[in-house]
């Protein structure tokens, strides 16, 4: 498979098969983090998801700034990936394939008008096929989030991902999804999994863009130095890419949401300020 396509992909035979997409955004000066996250099963026509916003005032789905990520929504039937609207009003439009997307939502006191644009091509993790793929893509998000009458301007770097294939419920080894963007020439992303050494996670994949040059992460570790209410508060990533370049990134968590969106999995979803290579960039440590 040479390039992901802008379609909802045919389902395989696995009962846990599903397709999902996520686009993040933040308002760093207010310590606000947010997402638009959807999923769809072409076999049943069942979709779900929605937006969320949180800051240090509330770290649970019941007391955060806003939460409308719905596990169950009325069946939609077939959807066209290029322009679809979920029952809770979340709309996703492909403006320019793999480069630009428009998002909107208007319910329960929140109005979103957002547009995401890419910084580089999608970065595919591992083998990809029409039956299974995961990719991540850095970009920019701009627009507005009007919450209970207060207009919040959104202008930030933002990551998105997309996955199709089995989404397994239940317990699994702990892992992490972390990224940071300081500029179009300086950004990185890593996925890690818990090792046998307590508190130490090993890098499974990711990338490093330094001075505009892309490299694949081939090894590394992620460690939590400090926790707050169970969630990471200070994090360190040390990694190396296939060009022999090393990355040392230190992250300070600004805010964390305790998220139980997928059955059997707890995620600490954080807005994190990262420092590396004498630059500062915001991102996450999930």
Protein Blocks (a to p, Z undefined) as FASTA:
>chain_A
ZZdcdddddddfbfkbccddddddddfknopacdddddddfknopaedddddddfkbccf
klgmbdcddfbdcdebjadfklccdfkopacddfbghkbccddddeehiacddddddfbd
cddehjddfkbccdddddddeddddeehiacdddddddddddedjddedjdddddddddd
fbfklccdddddddfbehiacdfbdcddeehiacddfbdcdddfbdcehiafbdcddddd
fkopacddddddfbdcddffbghiacddddddddeehiacddddZZ
